[in-house]
Amino acid sequence: MKATGIVRRIDELGRVVIPKEIRRTQHIREGDPLEIFINADGDVIFKKYSPLGEWMTAVQHAAQALSKSVGQGILICDREQTLACEGVGAKEMQDRRISKALMRCMEERKSGMLDDETLYACEGCSQPVAAIAPILVHGDLLGAVLVLQTQSPTQQQESLLAQITLTANFLAKSME
């Protein structure tokens, strides 16, 4: 655990203010859910909560099945990092923080092929994203299903988009 040197008092309602610098560097926004842990030493730890993280086995199986079906690299991410990476070129992106450009694209909440722009899932990754389908539960953006570009795509665009949208909808419905 890393000390910040910042001390805050609990107010009369039991609230603690998380300093702006920490919220900014850790990408904690207003309304973001935080999970509270207590370790063996009695330390209270706040961790960003990812509903998709609770379904990790299903997320990994969905990525494996989809990658096998489309023959391309598949990423499934939450709003912070990649959770499941399968297929060609995907393994290097496992558990990496997603790029700001991907987050902006996800916030548009649109499924589609990314023919006109080059979008990278993670900073420093070399393989661009070909298609995206957001995972929405009750209108809340939880993450996205991504297909990585290949030199020679094995699927027609309509079929590929239908499959990743189906996977995103399946994961969303599972978490309702």
ZIVENZI-V165665 format. One record per helix or strand of 3 or more residues. SS is the DSSP state (H for helix, E for strand). FROM is the first residue (numbers start at 1). TO is the last residue. Records with the same first field share a line. If there is no record, write none. Layout:
SS: FROM-TO + FROM-TO
//
This chain:
H: 20-25 + 51-54 + 56-70 + 91-93 + 100-107 + 157-175
E: 34-38 + 44-48 + 74-78 + 81-86 + 128-137 + 140-148
//
